[in-house]
Amino acid sequence: MKLVVGLGNPGPKYLATRHNVGFMAAERLAAEGGTGFRQQSKLHGLLAEVGEGERRLRLLMPQTFMNDSGRSIRAALDWFGLQPTELLVLVDDMDLPLGRLRLRASGSAGGHNGLRSTISHLGTEAFPRLRIGIGAPATDPAERKARTIGHVLGRFSSAEQPLLNDVLAEVEAGVGLIQRLGLERAGNRLNGFRAQAGVA
């Protein structure tokens, strides 16, 4: 794993929304690494680097808007001479409750526009992704569909913040695990992770 990409939408309007939880995770990784992001126009995104030597990671936040994320990811892979398998995409997932994570080495877009764009630009579904649960707005399919946009572009409530912090800490730890142990062994922990409100 050489490149970690957080998915989200750029600009203050989308700051801290559920759809931007990938950005939040990437920003946490940069902050913990003692660095910040800088604009890289050739990559259509913001870039940060953490770690040294074999442990060095590049962090990317595409600034293309979610539904064109793949353009930025493709540019970064080409620029750094990387393969899709050396990538990890951090992405929100409405099918998982807040407090759950799912690490996969490949897979379909699952209705997510950011993943759909990435698959389209890379020409493959074979790239690792860590899905970060944001919960669904409703269980009834019709109601869920009607409320999806407002839900994903809405912000986490103050009651959800402690849970969100636990999740982001686990994502940060998980990235380190993937580096040390590889996807499969890291997945055993991450996929079993369950953060609950009021439980540290």
Sine and cosine of phi, psi and omega as CSV:
sin_phi,cos_phi,sin_psi,cos_psi,sin_omega,cos_omega
0.00,0.00,0.88,-0.47,-0.05,-1.00
-0.88,-0.48,-0.35,0.94,-0.08,-1.00
-0.70,-0.71,0.81,-0.59,0.08,-1.00
-0.92,-0.39,0.81,-0.58,-0.04,-1.00
-0.90,-0.44,0.85,-0.52,0.13,-0.99
-1.00,-0.06,0.76,-0.65,0.00,-1.00
-1.00,-0.10,0.58,-0.82,0.01,-1.00
0.00,-1.00,-0.11,-0.99,0.08,-1.00
-0.92,-0.38,0.68,-0.73,-0.03,-1.00
-0.98,0.22,0.36,-0.93,0.13,-0.99
0.99,-0.17,0.42,-0.91,-0.07,-1.00
-0.88,0.48,-0.49,0.87,-0.02,-1.00
-0.85,0.53,-0.54,0.84,-0.10,-1.00
-0.97,-0.23,0.05,1.00,-0.05,-1.00
-0.84,0.54,0.75,-0.66,0.09,-1.00
0.91,0.42,0.32,0.95,0.09,-1.00
-0.99,0.14,0.30,-0.95,-0.01,-1.00
-0.86,0.52,-0.63,0.78,-0.02,-1.00
-0.90,0.44,-0.32,0.95,-0.06,-1.00
-0.98,-0.18,0.32,0.95,-0.04,-1.00
-0.91,0.42,-0.43,0.90,0.10,-0.99
-0.90,0.43,-0.66,0.75,0.09,-1.00
-0.87,0.49,-0.71,0.70,-0.04,-1.00
-0.86,0.52,-0.67,0.74,-0.01,-1.00
-0.91,0.41,-0.67,0.74,0.02,-1.00
-0.91,0.43,-0.65,0.76,0.01,-1.00
-0.90,0.43,-0.59,0.80,0.04,-1.00
-0.91,0.42,-0.68,0.73,0.03,-1.00
-0.87,0.50,-0.67,0.74,0.01,-1.00
-0.91,0.41,-0.71,0.71,-0.02,-1.00
-0.88,0.47,-0.68,0.73,0.01,-1.00
-0.91,0.40,-0.46,0.89,0.04,-1.00
-1.00,0.07,0.03,1.00,0.06,-1.00
0.95,0.31,0.51,0.86,-0.02,-1.00
-0.68,-0.73,0.11,-0.99,0.02,-1.00
-0.76,-0.65,0.11,-0.99,-0.01,-1.00
-1.00,-0.04,0.53,-0.85,0.11,-0.99
-0.75,-0.66,0.50,-0.87,-0.03,-1.00
-0.91,0.41,0.74,-0.68,0.10,-1.00
-0.78,-0.62,1.00,-0.07,-0.12,-0.99
-0.88,0.47,-0.53,0.85,-0.01,-1.00
-0.93,0.38,-0.34,0.94,0.03,-1.00
-0.98,-0.21,0.02,1.00,-0.03,-1.00
0.80,0.60,0.63,0.78,-0.06,-1.00
-0.23,-0.97,-0.08,-1.00,0.06,-1.00
-0.97,-0.25,0.68,-0.73,-0.10,-0.99
-0.81,-0.58,0.63,-0.78,0.14,-0.99
-0.67,-0.74,0.39,-0.92,0.06,-1.00
-0.78,-0.62,0.71,-0.70,0.04,-1.00
-0.77,-0.64,0.44,-0.90,0.04,-1.00
0.98,0.19,0.08,-1.00,-0.03,-1.00
-0.69,-0.72,0.37,-0.93,0.09,-1.00
0.84,0.54,-0.75,-0.66,-0.02,-1.00
-0.91,0.42,-0.39,0.92,-0.04,-1.00
-1.00,-0.01,0.02,1.00,-0.05,-1.00
-0.92,0.38,0.72,-0.69,0.03,-1.00
-0.82,-0.58,0.67,-0.75,0.16,-0.99
-0.99,-0.14,0.71,-0.70,0.01,-1.00
-0.93,-0.38,0.76,-0.65,-0.05,-1.00
-0.80,-0.59,0.71,-0.70,0.18,-0.98
-0.86,-0.51,0.98,-0.20,0.01,-1.00
-0.84,0.55,0.64,-0.77,0.03,-1.00
-0.94,-0.35,0.48,0.88,-0.11,-0.99
-0.99,-0.13,0.00,1.00,-0.25,-0.97
0.97,0.25,0.48,-0.88,-0.18,-0.98
-0.79,0.61,-0.72,0.69,-0.15,-0.99
-0.96,0.26,0.03,1.00,0.09,-1.00
-0.78,-0.62,0.39,0.92,-0.05,-1.00
-0.83,0.56,-0.57,0.82,-0.07,-1.00
-0.87,0.50,-0.49,0.87,-0.01,-1.00
-0.90,0.44,-0.68,0.73,0.02,-1.00
-0.93,0.37,-0.67,0.74,-0.02,-1.00
-0.91,0.42,-0.68,0.74,0.04,-1.00
-0.87,0.49,-0.70,0.72,0.00,-1.00
-0.88,0.47,-0.65,0.76,-0.02,-1.00
-0.93,0.37,-0.68,0.73,0.02,-1.00
-0.87,0.49,-0.69,0.72,0.00,-1.00
-0.91,0.42,-0.70,0.72,-0.07,-1.00
-0.90,0.44,-0.67,0.74,-0.05,-1.00
-1.00,-0.05,-0.01,1.00,0.03,-1.00
0.92,0.40,0.68,0.73,-0.05,-1.00
-0.95,-0.32,0.38,-0.93,0.09,-1.00
-0.99,-0.12,0.41,-0.91,0.03,-1.00
-0.82,0.57,-0.49,0.87,0.00,-1.00
-0.94,0.33,-0.24,0.97,0.02,-1.00
-1.00,-0.05,0.19,0.98,-0.11,-0.99
-0.96,-0.29,0.47,-0.88,0.24,-0.97
-0.71,-0.70,0.84,-0.54,0.01,-1.00
-0.98,-0.19,0.80,-0.60,0.06,-1.00
-0.99,-0.16,0.88,-0.48,-0.19,-0.98
-0.62,-0.79,0.58,-0.81,0.06,-1.00
-0.96,0.29,0.49,-0.87,0.00,-1.00
-0.63,-0.78,0.91,-0.42,-0.03,-1.00
-0.96,0.27,-0.34,0.94,-0.02,-1.00
-0.99,0.17,-0.15,0.99,0.06,-1.00
-0.94,-0.34,0.66,-0.75,0.07,-1.00
-0.94,0.35,0.41,-0.91,0.11,-0.99
-0.86,0.50,0.78,-0.62,-0.06,-1.00
0.94,-0.34,-0.05,1.00,0.02,-1.00
-0.85,-0.52,0.51,-0.86,0.02,-1.00
-0.76,-0.65,0.44,-0.90,0.09,-1.00
-0.61,-0.79,0.90,-0.43,0.02,-1.00
-0.99,-0.15,0.78,-0.63,0.02,-1.00
-0.69,-0.73,0.56,-0.83,0.01,-1.00
-0.99,0.17,-0.34,0.94,0.02,-1.00
-0.25,-0.97,0.03,-1.00,0.03,-1.00
0.51,-0.86,0.11,-0.99,-0.03,-1.00
-0.98,0.22,0.05,-1.00,0.01,-1.00
-0.96,0.29,-0.41,0.91,0.00,-1.00
0.85,0.52,0.54,0.84,0.02,-1.00
0.99,0.14,0.07,1.00,-0.03,-1.00
-1.00,-0.07,0.84,-0.54,-0.08,-1.00
-0.90,0.44,-0.57,0.82,0.02,-1.00
-0.91,0.41,-0.68,0.73,0.04,-1.00
-0.94,0.34,-0.61,0.79,0.02,-1.00
-0.87,0.49,-0.70,0.71,0.03,-1.00
-0.90,0.44,-0.65,0.76,-0.01,-1.00
-0.90,0.43,-0.72,0.69,0.03,-1.00
-0.86,0.51,-0.67,0.74,0.00,-1.00
-0.89,0.46,-0.73,0.69,-0.05,-1.00
-0.96,0.27,-0.52,0.86,-0.02,-1.00
-1.00,0.03,-0.31,0.95,0.01,-1.00
0.95,0.32,0.35,0.94,0.00,-1.00
-0.39,-0.92,0.44,-0.90,0.14,-0.99
-0.99,-0.12,-0.03,1.00,-0.12,-0.99
-1.00,0.04,0.94,0.35,0.15,-0.99
-0.62,-0.78,0.65,-0.76,-0.04,-1.00
-0.91,0.41,0.59,-0.81,0.07,-1.00
-0.59,-0.81,0.60,-0.80,0.08,-1.00
-0.93,-0.38,0.94,-0.34,0.00,-1.00
-1.00,0.08,0.76,-0.65,-0.05,-1.00
-0.93,-0.36,0.90,-0.43,-0.07,-1.00
-0.89,0.45,0.72,-0.70,0.08,-1.00
-0.85,-0.53,0.02,1.00,-0.01,-1.00
0.97,0.22,0.31,-0.95,0.01,-1.00
-0.95,-0.30,0.46,-0.89,-0.03,-1.00
-0.96,0.26,-0.32,0.95,-0.04,-1.00
-0.24,-0.97,0.32,-0.95,0.05,-1.00
-1.00,-0.06,-0.51,0.86,0.04,-1.00
-0.92,0.40,0.82,-0.58,-0.09,-1.00
-0.82,0.57,-0.69,0.73,-0.03,-1.00
-0.92,0.39,-0.69,0.73,0.01,-1.00
-0.92,0.40,-0.65,0.76,0.02,-1.00
-0.86,0.51,-0.72,0.69,-0.01,-1.00
-0.88,0.48,-0.68,0.73,-0.03,-1.00
-0.91,0.42,-0.52,0.86,-0.10,-1.00
-0.98,-0.21,0.02,1.00,-0.10,-0.99
-0.85,0.52,-0.77,0.64,-0.09,-1.00
-0.89,0.45,-0.72,0.69,0.03,-1.00
-0.88,0.48,-0.55,0.83,-0.02,-1.00
-0.94,0.33,-0.79,0.61,-0.08,-1.00
-0.94,0.34,-0.46,0.89,0.02,-1.00
-1.00,-0.08,0.11,0.99,0.09,-1.00
-1.00,0.01,0.24,-0.97,-0.02,-1.00
-0.99,-0.11,0.37,-0.93,0.09,-1.00
-0.92,0.39,0.61,-0.79,0.01,-1.00
-0.97,0.26,0.28,-0.96,0.01,-1.00
-0.89,0.45,-0.52,0.85,0.02,-1.00
-0.92,0.38,-0.46,0.89,-0.02,-1.00
-1.00,0.10,-0.25,0.97,-0.12,-0.99
-0.85,0.53,-0.71,0.71,0.02,-1.00
-0.87,0.49,-0.63,0.78,0.02,-1.00
-0.91,0.42,-0.70,0.71,0.03,-1.00
-0.86,0.51,-0.68,0.74,0.01,-1.00
-0.88,0.48,-0.65,0.76,0.05,-1.00
-0.88,0.47,-0.68,0.74,-0.02,-1.00
-0.90,0.44,-0.73,0.69,-0.03,-1.00
-0.91,0.42,-0.57,0.82,0.07,-1.00
-0.91,0.41,-0.62,0.78,0.01,-1.00
-0.93,0.36,-0.61,0.80,0.06,-1.00
-0.88,0.47,-0.71,0.71,0.02,-1.00
-0.86,0.51,-0.73,0.68,0.03,-1.00
-0.89,0.45,-0.62,0.79,-0.02,-1.00
-0.90,0.44,-0.62,0.78,0.04,-1.00
-0.88,0.47,-0.67,0.74,0.07,-1.00
-0.89,0.46,-0.64,0.77,0.03,-1.00
-0.89,0.45,-0.70,0.72,0.01,-1.00
-0.86,0.52,-0.66,0.75,0.02,-1.00
-0.89,0.47,-0.65,0.76,-0.09,-1.00
-1.00,0.08,-0.64,0.77,-0.18,-0.98
-0.93,-0.37,-0.25,0.97,-0.07,-1.00
1.00,-0.03,0.22,-0.98,-0.12,-0.99
-0.87,0.48,-0.74,0.68,-0.15,-0.99
-0.90,0.44,-0.75,0.66,-0.03,-1.00
-0.94,0.34,-0.60,0.80,0.06,-1.00
-0.91,0.42,-0.60,0.80,0.00,-1.00
-0.89,0.46,-0.54,0.84,0.03,-1.00
-0.85,0.53,-0.65,0.76,0.02,-1.00
-0.98,0.20,-0.77,0.64,-0.11,-0.99
-0.89,0.45,-0.65,0.76,-0.04,-1.00
-0.96,0.28,-0.27,0.96,0.06,-1.00
-0.99,-0.11,-0.04,1.00,-0.04,-1.00
-0.93,0.37,0.72,-0.70,0.07,-1.00
-0.63,-0.78,0.98,-0.21,0.10,-0.99
-1.00,0.00,0.65,-0.76,0.00,-1.00
-0.77,-0.64,0.52,-0.85,0.01,-1.00
-0.84,0.54,0.77,-0.64,0.04,-1.00
0.99,0.15,0.03,1.00,0.02,-1.00
-0.87,-0.50,0.87,-0.49,-0.05,-1.00
-0.96,0.27,0.00,0.00,0.00,0.00
